Amino acid sequence: MNFAPSEVEIFGAYVPPSLIAVVLGVAAMELTVRVLTPRRLARYLLFPEVVMLSMTVIYTIFISTFVVPA
């Protein structure tokens, strides 16, 4: 049986692993935007705001599945 903590302690505060996954997902999306913007690749997207939101969701799911155990 594989034991995974249901809460993570950060500076004395217990936070759920999903909150950490969401914060890391938003950070990964922000990094992706900062890479795409100087190269002017974001102009090829039809709705950039929706694409950025979708990337946040995809990154969050990926991080919560493989990086942060729930």
C-alpha positions as CSV (number, residue, x, y, z in Angstrom):
1,M,0.0,0.0,0.0
2,N,1.4,3.4,-1.0
3,F,0.9,6.1,1.6
4,A,0.4,9.6,0.4
5,P,-0.2,12.5,2.8
6,S,-3.6,14.2,2.6
7,E,-2.1,17.5,3.6
8,V,1.2,19.3,3.0
9,E,2.8,21.5,5.7
10,I,4.2,24.8,4.4
11,F,5.7,27.1,7.1
12,G,3.4,25.6,9.7
13,A,0.2,25.8,7.7
14,Y,-1.5,22.7,6.3
15,V,-2.6,23.1,2.7
16,P,-4.3,20.6,0.4
17,P,-2.2,19.1,-2.4
18,S,-4.7,20.4,-4.9
19,L,-3.9,24.0,-3.9
20,I,-0.2,23.3,-4.6
21,A,-1.0,21.8,-8.0
22,V,-3.1,24.8,-8.9
23,V,-0.4,27.2,-7.9
24,L,2.2,25.3,-9.9
25,G,-0.2,25.0,-12.9
26,V,-0.7,28.8,-12.9
27,A,3.1,29.3,-12.6
28,A,3.7,26.9,-15.5
29,M,1.1,28.7,-17.6
30,E,2.7,32.0,-16.8
31,L,6.1,30.7,-17.9
32,T,4.6,29.4,-21.1
33,V,3.1,32.8,-21.8
34,R,6.4,34.5,-21.1
35,V,8.1,32.2,-23.6
36,L,5.4,32.6,-26.3
37,T,4.9,36.4,-26.1
38,P,8.4,37.6,-27.1
39,R,8.4,35.2,-30.1
40,R,5.0,36.6,-31.1
41,L,3.5,33.1,-31.3
42,A,0.4,34.0,-29.2
43,R,-1.0,36.0,-32.2
44,Y,-1.8,32.8,-34.0
45,L,-4.2,31.7,-31.3
46,L,-7.9,32.5,-31.9
47,F,-8.8,33.2,-28.3
48,P,-5.6,33.6,-26.3
49,E,-7.4,34.0,-23.0
50,V,-9.3,30.7,-23.4
51,V,-6.1,29.0,-24.5
52,M,-4.3,30.3,-21.4
53,L,-7.1,29.0,-19.2
54,S,-7.0,25.7,-20.9
55,M,-3.2,25.4,-20.5
56,T,-3.7,26.2,-16.8
57,V,-6.2,23.3,-16.5
58,I,-4.0,20.9,-18.4
59,Y,-0.9,21.8,-16.4
60,T,-2.8,21.5,-13.1
61,I,-4.1,18.1,-14.0
62,F,-0.7,16.9,-15.1
63,I,1.0,18.3,-12.0
64,S,-1.6,16.8,-9.7
65,T,-1.4,13.4,-11.4
66,F,2.4,13.0,-11.6
67,V,4.1,15.6,-9.3
68,V,1.9,16.2,-6.2
69,P,0.4,13.1,-4.8
70,A,-3.2,13.5,-3.6
